[in-house]
Amino acid sequence: MQTLPVDRALSIYGALADRSETKGARERLSRHLMKLYVDGETNEHRLTVHGLSYLQKLDRDNDSRN
């Protein structure tokens, strides 16, 4: 898998959520999307959408801890 879905998701989410990239987000997102890719999801657009959902979940989890 190329890093394109990871970069796209981080860029889009950063613009929409008006948040900077949190520490470790890129690494976690890469692992998550790689698992989906290995499981058979190869469409870059779908991977990007999965990435956006994942980043939103990460933010919610971080916000609930603070």
Residue, then its C-alpha position, 0 to 999 in steps of 0.5 A: m500500500q502506498t502512503l497516499p491514503v494516509d497522507r490524504a486522510l491526515s491532510i483532509y482531517g486536519a483541514l476539516a477538524d482544524r486540528s494539527e496532527t497529534k503525536g503518533a497519529r500517522e503511525r497508528l493510522s498507517r497500521h490501521l490502514m495497512k491491516l485493512y489493505v492486507d484484509g483485502e481493501t485496495n481502493e485508495h478512496r475507501l482507505t482514505v475514508h476509513g482513515l478519516s473515520y479512524l482519525q475522528k475516533l482517535d480525536r474523540d478518544n483523546d478528548s474523552r481522556n482530557 
